[in-house]
Amino acid sequence: MEIGRVGVWTRTDGLAIGEAAAFAQRVEALGYGALWIPDAFGRDPFAHAAWLFAHTSRLVVATGVVNIHLREAQATACAQRALHDQSGGRFLLGLGVSHGTVMEGMFGKPYPPPLASMRAYLEALEAAPWWGPELTGTPPVVLAALGPLMLKLASERTLGAHPYFAPPENTARSREIMGDTAWLCPEQKLLLETDPERARARARMAMAGPLTMPNYRRNLMRCGFTEDELDGGGSDRVVDAVVAWGDLDTLVQRVQDHLDAGASHVCIQPLDADSPTRPSLELLEALAPRLCKSS
């Protein structure tokens, strides 16, 4: 599987289904290597990936990420293998353990120990029966890993890791833990806005949910931020570390910072300055000549 140096992470749930297909086609045409889609409260990622595969020819579609506590491993394995077969090997399965605040607070489900849960899930995924056609190659997996033990598991049992909501300093630390060969695919929010007040206000909208989640807060504290800096929407220092804003040169440099820190692929999330629900295709078009020439 070739995903290049740069891909796109975005929610297409705010787009009509035809718009989502057109968006994926444009991402592919611009030269981005992969389109990462979440598993949250919108379209089912497996069904949506099938739709996107039907309207693209080269683009990798990746899940960023499937919540293992809401999907039985057998069902996930069958969906993964079916999409691998259907797409000619263009499906990348990202798996994650979600968050205690989500599982307990929203779904009323227990939140078991993350590392043991993921290890058991990977074992069940690999052992799942498959009565479909013989597959060409092994369907790939990456993990939403932030802490050192999950990063080690990702490097030992899967292609690698897909960290979310973390600055380049986290990429450097993750690479050191995982070694040289594992895939490291961090997400990075980008916003084309040079006015500091407007940029940080929009950035805080995108950060509001993650900043309430213990997993992300602990990881930012590993990166040197204090707990006080994470409260109240995040200090300016936190905002500027997690969301790259400014002119095109500034945004390109942030992507390069991740690559220099050891990322093998950077998943850029193009924030629209005026809409919290739609990705900025205009930003992707402006960045493509700078970011996709080697993708």
BELZI-V568676 format. One record per helix or strand of 2 or more residues. SS is the DSSP state (H for helix, E for strand). FROM is the first residue (numbers start at 0). LEN is the number of residues. Records with the same first field share a line. If there is no record, write none. Layout:
BEGIN
SS->FROM-LEN, FROM-LEN
END
This chain:
BEGIN
E->5-4, 33-4, 59-4, 65-2, 90-6, 140-3, 159-2, 182-2, 186-6, 242-4, 265-6
H->16-14, 44-10, 72-15, 99-6, 113-14, 147-10, 167-11, 195-12, 209-3, 213-9, 226-4, 235-7, 247-13, 280-11
END
